[in-house]
Each structure stands twice: as structure tokens, then as C-alpha cells.
Amino acid sequence: MIISDLRLLYPWPEECPDLVLDTEGWCHEEVEAAIRTIMPAGAAVLMELGSWLGTSARIMLGHAPQATVICIDHWLGSKEHKPGGRAESDKLPILYEQFLRNMWDDRARVIPVRADTLQGMEAVARCGIRPEAIYIDAAHDRPAVYRDIDNATRLFPGVPLVGDDWPFASVREAVWRAEKDGLFAKIPYRQHGQFWWGCTKEKP
């Protein structure tokens, strides 16, 4: 794997954004426990789809002290963050810069891949990088969650997945469809409280 190639594609700015630290974010304690239990503590590379302001990335950095964490997000927000959405946010205009500010002290171990989840995963795969686990918490509509699982299976077969927001009907339906379509390994997905986990199907 060539982490340096991905760093060149998605570099950090030379100077820290001139913003106040803002660690507001979401990561349910059950999901944090899942990250610490399912993701390997000795991992060299972990990846997340959907980073927001970096809360889950910081948990991964603390859990796997030798890992580089690849954060894939377009930092434009999802439908739910737009005006009138269930999680409307006024942070969208500076979301990416705020993420950089929040993660600045850990920039040697974080790669901010500013892209949609498919483009980001394809860039990671082209660099010959295989993450040892993937955390899925990007858009929550059913087609988007399904696509993230499908693309993770295609690009990174045999990799553990941890997903957030099981209480959302759209997330449950996407995971159920993914299982029906054979995207998971022989061991079926599992679910507990707020999170779900499984493993992408190995290549034949």
C-alpha cells in the first residue's frame, strides 16, 4: 500500500484554518464501543465514510495508535443537514475547514479525502491501499447506504464494516437488501442498538 500517494492527492493546507476548535459531532457510546471492539487496535489503516467534524476519527486514532485514518467526505452535508432537514446545520459553509482545524494536531495520521464516498474509495483503491476496517456513517438515505456497502464490497472484499444509525429505517432497509444481494461474507451482519457490523464478501 502506498499511503504517500494518497497524501499527495489530498494534501493538508500549509496553515491551520483560522477557526476556533469545534468538537460538536455525533458518535453514540454504543458505536464508540463497536469501533473499539470490532476495529483492530493494531491496524495500520482504517477508513471512514462520512467524517463531519472528526469525532469518530478521533476515536479511531485513540483506539489504533499506529493507524492512519482515511476520512472520506465531501463536507457539503447531506439532505438532512440542509435548511428544513432533521439535522439542519449552519456549519456547512465552513465544514471542511472546521474539520481541518479540529484534526490539525493529528494531521500526520489523518488523510482528508474530499470527495463523495465512491470517488474517495476508488482513489484509495487505485493507490493500492487496503483498509483493515471501514466505518460507514455518510448519507443515511437507503440508496446511499446500499451504494456504500456495495462499493466497499467491490473495492475492498473481506474487510470488516461498522455502520451507524441502525434506528433509521432507511439504514436498516439498505443493510437488509445488501444481505439479500449477497454483499456480506458467509457470516451474516450483526446488529446491536445503534450500530450494525459485518464483513464484505470475499472475491470468489
Secondary structure, DSSP 8 states (H G I E B T S, - for coil): --HHHHHHHS---SS--S----------HHHHHHHHHHS-TT-SEEEEE--TTSHHHHHHHHHSTT-EEEEEE-SS--GGGSTTSTT--S-GGGHHHHHHHHHGGGGGGEEEEES-HHHHHHHHHHTT---S-EEE-S--SHHHHHHHHHHHHHHSTT-EEEE--TTSHHHHHHHHHHHHTT-B-SS--EEETTEEEEEB----
